[in-house]
């Protein structure tokens, strides 16, 4: 690769411009990691032992995982329909699915709060069943699901588009039902896209903040705890938590990416 870049002036320019992005990300993260792990290691060790911090990080990963599971269950059928069929209003549906990516996070939080609060149209109905969203774990899950589902649906849709529909048609001519052709052909061939979409959805849920502080400030996930510690103790109180969350997420997503690559090769 590098030998080809040296022979092509255009690739050299592209490589330099691309490395600006990579360098900017590395500079921001490495500076924080250095200042925390090298200059103030005691504060980081104290955070690792803090049960409040560990609980908030676990809650972040757990709620985002639940939101991702909901996105996968509901998103696969929608992605399949959008990939396979043309119908009136399809463009409108695709635009609606992408709205959570476009609108500000606080706007999403207000919309969800008005719908899911105890006196909201949906929140009141669910509260009678014992399910509460306002200042509750389920409010965090629904906020994460709202902002992350477009990433899963979009990736899964592209995966289904990459599968030749003739394969399913041939299977049906050989006696397979619509469900069997989907389950045994389309779904396995799209698995890598589905898995990648789930990773992106989970990552997006973990990073959510604006919508969550409006609908469910409590119980505190990592991002809200970081804000609370920053408001009370500044960088000294918030930066160690941020570093720990970065490390946990980095290791987790590297492992998931490796699994995804191996699954794609198989």
BALOBA-1460 file (C-alpha; in Angstrom, 3 decimals):
// residues 266
<rec num="1" residu="x" x="0.000" y="0.000" z="0.000"/>
<rec num="2" residu="x" x="2.679" y="2.511" z="1.026"/>
<rec num="3" residu="x" x="4.745" y="1.795" z="-2.098"/>
<rec num="4" residu="x" x="1.698" y="2.604" z="-4.222"/>
<rec num="5" residu="x" x="1.129" y="5.826" z="-2.289"/>
<rec num="6" residu="x" x="4.731" y="6.959" z="-2.912"/>
<rec num="7" residu="x" x="4.249" y="6.539" z="-6.670"/>
<rec num="8" residu="x" x="0.959" y="8.444" z="-6.800"/>
<rec num="9" residu="x" x="0.977" y="12.175" z="-5.913"/>
<rec num="10" residu="x" x="-2.811" y="12.172" z="-5.528"/>
<rec num="11" residu="x" x="-2.671" y="9.379" z="-2.961"/>
<rec num="12" residu="x" x="0.075" y="11.257" z="-1.101"/>
<rec num="13" residu="x" x="-2.193" y="14.299" z="-0.838"/>
<rec num="14" residu="x" x="-5.149" y="12.172" z="0.236"/>
<rec num="15" residu="x" x="-3.022" y="10.368" z="2.809"/>
<rec num="16" residu="x" x="-1.798" y="13.638" z="4.329"/>
<rec num="17" residu="x" x="-5.303" y="15.106" z="4.481"/>
<rec num="18" residu="x" x="-6.683" y="11.901" z="5.981"/>
<rec num="19" residu="x" x="-3.973" y="11.804" z="8.626"/>
<rec num="20" residu="x" x="-5.110" y="15.246" z="9.824"/>
<rec num="21" residu="x" x="-8.343" y="13.617" z="11.037"/>
<rec num="22" residu="x" x="-6.502" y="10.680" z="12.583"/>
<rec num="23" residu="x" x="-3.957" y="12.992" z="14.230"/>
<rec num="24" residu="x" x="-6.667" y="15.253" z="15.626"/>
<rec num="25" residu="x" x="-8.449" y="12.319" z="17.267"/>
<rec num="26" residu="x" x="-5.215" y="10.866" z="18.617"/>
<rec num="27" residu="x" x="-4.089" y="14.247" z="19.973"/>
<rec num="28" residu="x" x="-7.338" y="14.838" z="21.857"/>
<rec num="29" residu="x" x="-7.467" y="11.368" z="23.388"/>
<rec num="30" residu="x" x="-3.758" y="10.880" z="24.072"/>
<rec num="31" residu="x" x="-3.462" y="14.249" z="25.810"/>
<rec num="32" residu="x" x="-6.226" y="13.292" z="28.225"/>
<rec num="33" residu="x" x="-4.842" y="9.797" z="28.756"/>
<rec num="34" residu="x" x="-1.326" y="11.150" z="29.408"/>
<rec num="35" residu="x" x="-2.452" y="13.834" z="31.826"/>
<rec num="36" residu="x" x="-4.517" y="11.316" z="33.749"/>
<rec num="37" residu="x" x="-2.555" y="8.065" z="33.682"/>
<rec num="38" residu="x" x="0.937" y="9.549" z="33.846"/>
<rec num="39" residu="x" x="0.570" y="12.835" z="35.711"/>
<rec num="40" residu="x" x="-2.301" y="11.919" z="38.051"/>
<rec num="41" residu="x" x="-2.463" y="8.119" z="38.332"/>
<rec num="42" residu="x" x="-3.779" y="8.243" z="41.897"/>
<rec num="43" residu="x" x="-7.023" y="9.887" z="40.819"/>
<rec num="44" residu="x" x="-7.572" y="7.228" z="38.167"/>
<rec num="45" residu="x" x="-6.948" y="4.404" z="40.647"/>
<rec num="46" residu="x" x="-9.464" y="5.983" z="43.019"/>
<rec num="47" residu="x" x="-12.082" y="6.088" z="40.251"/>
<rec num="48" residu="x" x="-11.549" y="2.390" z="39.452"/>
<rec num="49" residu="x" x="-12.405" y="1.622" z="43.073"/>
<rec num="50" residu="x" x="-15.417" y="3.957" z="43.187"/>
<rec num="51" residu="x" x="-18.603" y="1.819" z="43.167"/>
<rec num="52" residu="x" x="-20.700" y="4.763" z="41.949"/>
<rec num="53" residu="x" x="-18.511" y="5.152" z="38.871"/>
<rec num="54" residu="x" x="-18.417" y="1.434" z="38.132"/>
<rec num="55" residu="x" x="-22.184" y="1.206" z="38.509"/>
<rec num="56" residu="x" x="-22.722" y="4.127" z="36.113"/>
<rec num="57" residu="x" x="-20.458" y="2.591" z="33.458"/>
<rec num="58" residu="x" x="-22.157" y="-0.784" z="33.803"/>
<rec num="59" residu="x" x="-25.571" y="0.879" z="33.538"/>
<rec num="60" residu="x" x="-24.405" y="2.706" z="30.393"/>
<rec num="61" residu="x" x="-23.280" y="-0.482" z="28.668"/>
<rec num="62" residu="x" x="-26.312" y="-2.449" z="29.837"/>
<rec num="63" residu="x" x="-28.996" y="0.048" z="28.834"/>
<rec num="64" residu="x" x="-27.360" y="0.653" z="25.467"/>
<rec num="65" residu="x" x="-27.280" y="-3.110" z="24.917"/>
<rec num="66" residu="x" x="-31.007" y="-3.385" z="25.630"/>
<rec num="67" residu="x" x="-31.703" y="-0.486" z="23.277"/>
<rec num="68" residu="x" x="-29.634" y="-2.235" z="20.609"/>
<rec num="69" residu="x" x="-31.539" y="-5.491" z="21.053"/>
<rec num="70" residu="x" x="-34.810" y="-3.608" z="20.531"/>
<rec num="71" residu="x" x="-33.322" y="-1.925" z="17.443"/>
<rec num="72" residu="x" x="-32.267" y="-5.302" z="16.022"/>
<rec num="73" residu="x" x="-35.635" y="-6.979" z="16.639"/>
<rec num="74" residu="x" x="-37.648" y="-4.131" z="15.138"/>
<rec num="75" residu="x" x="-35.051" y="-2.908" z="12.645"/>
<rec num="76" residu="x" x="-34.380" y="-6.096" z="10.672"/>
<rec num="77" residu="x" x="-37.946" y="-6.345" z="9.256"/>
<rec num="78" residu="x" x="-37.961" y="-2.627" z="8.401"/>
<rec num="79" residu="x" x="-34.524" y="-2.792" z="6.779"/>
<rec num="80" residu="x" x="-35.564" y="-5.813" z="4.716"/>
<rec num="81" residu="x" x="-38.695" y="-4.102" z="3.412"/>
<rec num="82" residu="x" x="-36.800" y="-0.908" z="2.552"/>
<rec num="83" residu="x" x="-34.105" y="-2.903" z="0.756"/>
<rec num="84" residu="x" x="-36.321" y="-5.259" z="-1.208"/>
<rec num="85" residu="x" x="-39.451" y="-3.342" z="-2.172"/>
<rec num="86" residu="x" x="-40.455" y="-0.095" z="-3.853"/>
<rec num="87" residu="x" x="-43.715" y="1.516" z="-2.737"/>
<rec num="88" residu="x" x="-45.374" y="4.896" z="-2.404"/>
<rec num="89" residu="x" x="-44.085" y="6.790" z="0.619"/>
<rec num="90" residu="x" x="-40.824" y="4.841" z="0.878"/>
<rec num="91" residu="x" x="-38.733" y="8.010" z="0.713"/>
<rec num="92" residu="x" x="-40.835" y="9.543" z="3.483"/>
<rec num="93" residu="x" x="-40.360" y="6.489" z="5.712"/>
<rec num="94" residu="x" x="-36.593" y="6.533" z="5.129"/>
<rec num="95" residu="x" x="-36.520" y="10.240" z="5.984"/>
<rec num="96" residu="x" x="-38.510" y="9.637" z="9.183"/>
<rec num="97" residu="x" x="-36.102" y="6.875" z="10.244"/>
<rec num="98" residu="x" x="-33.165" y="9.253" z="9.760"/>
<rec num="99" residu="x" x="-34.724" y="12.156" z="11.709"/>
<rec num="100" residu="x" x="-33.083" y="11.158" z="15.054"/>
<rec num="101" residu="x" x="-29.678" y="11.667" z="13.384"/>
<rec num="102" residu="x" x="-30.536" y="15.188" z="12.261"/>
<rec num="103" residu="x" x="-32.374" y="16.800" z="15.166"/>
<rec num="104" residu="x" x="-30.477" y="18.181" z="18.193"/>
<rec num="105" residu="x" x="-30.261" y="15.754" z="21.086"/>
<rec num="106" residu="x" x="-32.126" y="18.073" z="23.430"/>
<rec num="107" residu="x" x="-34.995" y="18.245" z="20.934"/>
<rec num="108" residu="x" x="-35.117" y="14.455" z="20.932"/>
<rec num="109" residu="x" x="-35.153" y="14.500" z="24.727"/>
<rec num="110" residu="x" x="-38.050" y="16.952" z="24.877"/>
<rec num="111" residu="x" x="-40.032" y="14.922" z="22.329"/>
<rec num="112" residu="x" x="-39.475" y="11.716" z="24.289"/>
<rec num="113" residu="x" x="-40.198" y="13.384" z="27.608"/>
<rec num="114" residu="x" x="-43.531" y="14.751" z="26.421"/>
<rec num="115" residu="x" x="-44.484" y="11.304" z="25.114"/>
<rec num="116" residu="x" x="-43.122" y="9.058" z="27.883"/>
<rec num="117" residu="x" x="-43.430" y="11.151" z="31.045"/>
<rec num="118" residu="x" x="-45.865" y="9.961" z="33.694"/>
<rec num="119" residu="x" x="-48.572" y="12.256" z="32.338"/>
<rec num="120" residu="x" x="-47.682" y="11.637" z="28.684"/>
<rec num="121" residu="x" x="-49.871" y="9.755" z="26.232"/>
<rec num="122" residu="x" x="-47.688" y="6.641" z="26.248"/>
<rec num="123" residu="x" x="-46.081" y="7.079" z="29.658"/>
<rec num="124" residu="x" x="-49.426" y="7.117" z="31.457"/>
<rec num="125" residu="x" x="-50.534" y="3.890" z="29.758"/>
<rec num="126" residu="x" x="-47.281" y="2.097" z="30.597"/>
<rec num="127" residu="x" x="-47.286" y="3.394" z="34.180"/>
<rec num="128" residu="x" x="-50.496" y="1.454" z="34.738"/>
<rec num="129" residu="x" x="-48.535" y="-1.667" z="33.800"/>
<rec num="130" residu="x" x="-45.778" y="-0.764" z="36.254"/>
<rec num="131" residu="x" x="-43.331" y="0.482" z="33.603"/>
<rec num="132" residu="x" x="-42.047" y="4.009" z="34.229"/>
<rec num="133" residu="x" x="-39.779" y="5.932" z="31.854"/>
<rec num="134" residu="x" x="-39.298" y="9.262" z="33.611"/>
<rec num="135" residu="x" x="-36.167" y="9.152" z="35.806"/>
<rec num="136" residu="x" x="-35.983" y="5.418" z="35.303"/>
<rec num="137" residu="x" x="-33.715" y="2.940" z="33.566"/>
<rec num="138" residu="x" x="-36.335" y="2.363" z="30.874"/>
<rec num="139" residu="x" x="-36.287" y="6.053" z="30.020"/>
<rec num="140" residu="x" x="-32.554" y="5.741" z="29.358"/>
<rec num="141" residu="x" x="-33.159" y="2.671" z="27.181"/>
<rec num="142" residu="x" x="-35.825" y="4.398" z="25.108"/>
<rec num="143" residu="x" x="-33.662" y="7.492" z="24.615"/>
<rec num="144" residu="x" x="-30.731" y="5.349" z="23.483"/>
<rec num="145" residu="x" x="-32.981" y="3.323" z="21.198"/>
<rec num="146" residu="x" x="-34.433" y="6.482" z="19.634"/>
<rec num="147" residu="x" x="-31.069" y="7.978" z="18.677"/>
<rec num="148" residu="x" x="-29.332" y="4.735" z="17.693"/>
<rec num="149" residu="x" x="-31.923" y="2.825" z="15.647"/>
<rec num="150" residu="x" x="-31.240" y="4.781" z="12.399"/>
<rec num="151" residu="x" x="-27.643" y="3.537" z="12.419"/>
<rec num="152" residu="x" x="-28.743" y="-0.079" z="12.646"/>
<rec num="153" residu="x" x="-31.548" y="0.192" z="10.107"/>
<rec num="154" residu="x" x="-29.311" y="1.950" z="7.586"/>
<rec num="155" residu="x" x="-26.506" y="-0.601" z="7.868"/>
<rec num="156" residu="x" x="-28.858" y="-3.599" z="7.768"/>
<rec num="157" residu="x" x="-30.681" y="-2.131" z="4.766"/>
<rec num="158" residu="x" x="-27.427" y="-1.867" z="2.816"/>
<rec num="159" residu="x" x="-26.655" y="-5.442" z="3.787"/>
<rec num="160" residu="x" x="-29.938" y="-6.756" z="2.426"/>
<rec num="161" residu="x" x="-29.406" y="-4.727" z="-0.756"/>
<rec num="162" residu="x" x="-26.069" y="-6.479" z="-1.278"/>
<rec num="163" residu="x" x="-27.767" y="-9.898" z="-1.347"/>
<rec num="164" residu="x" x="-29.006" y="-10.924" z="-4.773"/>
<rec num="165" residu="x" x="-32.809" y="-11.341" z="-4.499"/>
<rec num="166" residu="x" x="-32.664" y="-14.080" z="-7.138"/>
<rec num="167" residu="x" x="-31.192" y="-16.388" z="-4.518"/>
<rec num="168" residu="x" x="-34.392" y="-16.129" z="-2.487"/>
<rec num="169" residu="x" x="-36.559" y="-16.555" z="-5.586"/>
<rec num="170" residu="x" x="-34.705" y="-19.745" z="-6.531"/>
<rec num="171" residu="x" x="-35.173" y="-21.071" z="-3.011"/>
<rec num="172" residu="x" x="-38.915" y="-20.445" z="-3.198"/>
<rec num="173" residu="x" x="-39.158" y="-22.240" z="-6.566"/>
<rec num="174" residu="x" x="-37.546" y="-25.228" z="-4.844"/>
<rec num="175" residu="x" x="-40.275" y="-25.296" z="-2.221"/>
<rec num="176" residu="x" x="-39.012" y="-22.939" z="0.482"/>
<rec num="177" residu="x" x="-41.497" y="-20.549" z="2.047"/>
<rec num="178" residu="x" x="-40.939" y="-16.788" z="2.226"/>
<rec num="179" residu="x" x="-39.878" y="-17.161" z="5.855"/>
<rec num="180" residu="x" x="-37.475" y="-20.025" z="5.076"/>
<rec num="181" residu="x" x="-35.841" y="-18.160" z="2.181"/>
<rec num="182" residu="x" x="-35.393" y="-15.112" z="4.423"/>
<rec num="183" residu="x" x="-34.149" y="-17.041" z="7.454"/>
<rec num="184" residu="x" x="-31.844" y="-19.445" z="5.613"/>
<rec num="185" residu="x" x="-30.519" y="-17.209" z="2.812"/>
<rec num="186" residu="x" x="-30.995" y="-13.446" z="3.249"/>
<rec num="187" residu="x" x="-30.351" y="-13.306" z="6.979"/>
<rec num="188" residu="x" x="-27.097" y="-15.341" z="7.069"/>
<rec num="189" residu="x" x="-25.675" y="-13.466" z="4.074"/>
<rec num="190" residu="x" x="-26.431" y="-10.168" z="5.795"/>
<rec num="191" residu="x" x="-25.098" y="-11.205" z="9.196"/>
<rec num="192" residu="x" x="-21.914" y="-9.147" z="8.981"/>
<rec num="193" residu="x" x="-23.873" y="-5.976" z="8.174"/>
<rec num="194" residu="x" x="-26.340" y="-6.725" z="10.958"/>
<rec num="195" residu="x" x="-23.543" y="-7.275" z="13.448"/>
<rec num="196" residu="x" x="-21.741" y="-4.097" z="12.347"/>
<rec num="197" residu="x" x="-24.992" y="-2.164" z="12.571"/>
<rec num="198" residu="x" x="-25.570" y="-3.494" z="16.074"/>
<rec num="199" residu="x" x="-22.079" y="-2.360" z="17.106"/>
<rec num="200" residu="x" x="-22.731" y="1.118" z="15.703"/>
<rec num="201" residu="x" x="-26.118" y="1.240" z="17.410"/>
<rec num="202" residu="x" x="-24.621" y="0.194" z="20.739"/>
<rec num="203" residu="x" x="-21.841" y="2.755" z="20.400"/>
<rec num="204" residu="x" x="-24.317" y="5.499" z="19.563"/>
<rec num="205" residu="x" x="-26.388" y="4.615" z="22.604"/>
<rec num="206" residu="x" x="-23.360" y="4.773" z="24.879"/>
<rec num="207" residu="x" x="-22.480" y="8.242" z="23.575"/>
<rec num="208" residu="x" x="-25.968" y="9.690" z="24.035"/>
<rec num="209" residu="x" x="-26.318" y="12.496" z="26.559"/>
<rec num="210" residu="x" x="-28.703" y="15.309" z="25.592"/>
<rec num="211" residu="x" x="-31.876" y="13.256" z="25.372"/>
<rec num="212" residu="x" x="-31.097" y="11.253" z="28.487"/>
<rec num="213" residu="x" x="-30.583" y="14.172" z="30.871"/>
<rec num="214" residu="x" x="-34.072" y="15.428" z="29.984"/>
<rec num="215" residu="x" x="-36.050" y="12.222" z="30.299"/>
<rec num="216" residu="x" x="-33.947" y="10.329" z="32.866"/>
<rec num="217" residu="x" x="-31.195" y="12.262" z="34.629"/>
<rec num="218" residu="x" x="-31.390" y="9.559" z="37.282"/>
<rec num="219" residu="x" x="-30.188" y="6.863" z="37.573"/>
<rec num="220" residu="x" x="-26.922" y="8.331" z="36.354"/>
<rec num="221" residu="x" x="-25.145" y="6.763" z="33.422"/>
<rec num="222" residu="x" x="-21.495" y="7.594" z="32.758"/>
<rec num="223" residu="x" x="-22.133" y="10.729" z="30.683"/>
<rec num="224" residu="x" x="-24.462" y="12.319" z="33.250"/>
<rec num="225" residu="x" x="-22.126" y="11.381" z="36.096"/>
<rec num="226" residu="x" x="-19.225" y="12.985" z="34.236"/>
<rec num="227" residu="x" x="-21.253" y="16.184" z="33.874"/>
<rec num="228" residu="x" x="-22.191" y="16.163" z="37.563"/>
<rec num="229" residu="x" x="-18.584" y="15.608" z="38.644"/>
<rec num="230" residu="x" x="-17.365" y="18.307" z="36.228"/>
<rec num="231" residu="x" x="-19.842" y="20.844" z="37.628"/>
<rec num="232" residu="x" x="-18.733" y="20.115" z="41.184"/>
<rec num="233" residu="x" x="-15.009" y="19.275" z="40.866"/>
<rec num="234" residu="x" x="-13.991" y="20.333" z="37.357"/>
<rec num="235" residu="x" x="-11.505" y="18.239" z="35.381"/>
<rec num="236" residu="x" x="-10.101" y="16.673" z="38.513"/>
<rec num="237" residu="x" x="-13.394" y="14.974" z="39.261"/>
<rec num="238" residu="x" x="-14.623" y="14.228" z="35.745"/>
<rec num="239" residu="x" x="-11.550" y="13.378" z="33.668"/>
<rec num="240" residu="x" x="-10.682" y="10.071" z="35.399"/>
<rec num="241" residu="x" x="-14.214" y="8.781" z="34.694"/>
<rec num="242" residu="x" x="-13.939" y="9.850" z="31.061"/>
<rec num="243" residu="x" x="-10.614" y="8.039" z="30.713"/>
<rec num="244" residu="x" x="-12.017" y="4.860" z="32.248"/>
<rec num="245" residu="x" x="-15.046" y="4.951" z="29.941"/>
<rec num="246" residu="x" x="-12.814" y="5.467" z="26.888"/>
<rec num="247" residu="x" x="-10.658" y="2.495" z="27.840"/>
<rec num="248" residu="x" x="-13.642" y="0.216" z="28.453"/>
<rec num="249" residu="x" x="-15.318" y="1.214" z="25.189"/>
<rec num="250" residu="x" x="-12.104" y="0.945" z="23.165"/>
<rec num="251" residu="x" x="-11.348" y="-2.588" z="24.338"/>
<rec num="252" residu="x" x="-14.970" y="-3.666" z="23.903"/>
<rec num="253" residu="x" x="-15.330" y="-2.367" z="20.369"/>
<rec num="254" residu="x" x="-11.945" y="-3.678" z="19.226"/>
<rec num="255" residu="x" x="-13.021" y="-7.156" z="20.342"/>
<rec num="256" residu="x" x="-16.398" y="-6.791" z="18.618"/>
<rec num="257" residu="x" x="-14.776" y="-5.590" z="15.388"/>
<rec num="258" residu="x" x="-12.428" y="-8.583" z="15.392"/>
<rec num="259" residu="x" x="-15.394" y="-10.906" z="15.891"/>
<rec num="260" residu="x" x="-17.203" y="-9.184" z="13.042"/>
<rec num="261" residu="x" x="-14.238" y="-9.626" z="10.679"/>
<rec num="262" residu="x" x="-13.858" y="-13.296" z="11.536"/>
<rec num="263" residu="x" x="-17.564" y="-13.853" z="11.059"/>
<rec num="264" residu="x" x="-17.392" y="-12.147" z="7.656"/>
<rec num="265" residu="x" x="-14.520" y="-14.378" z="6.519"/>
<rec num="266" residu="x" x="-16.401" y="-17.510" z="7.558"/>
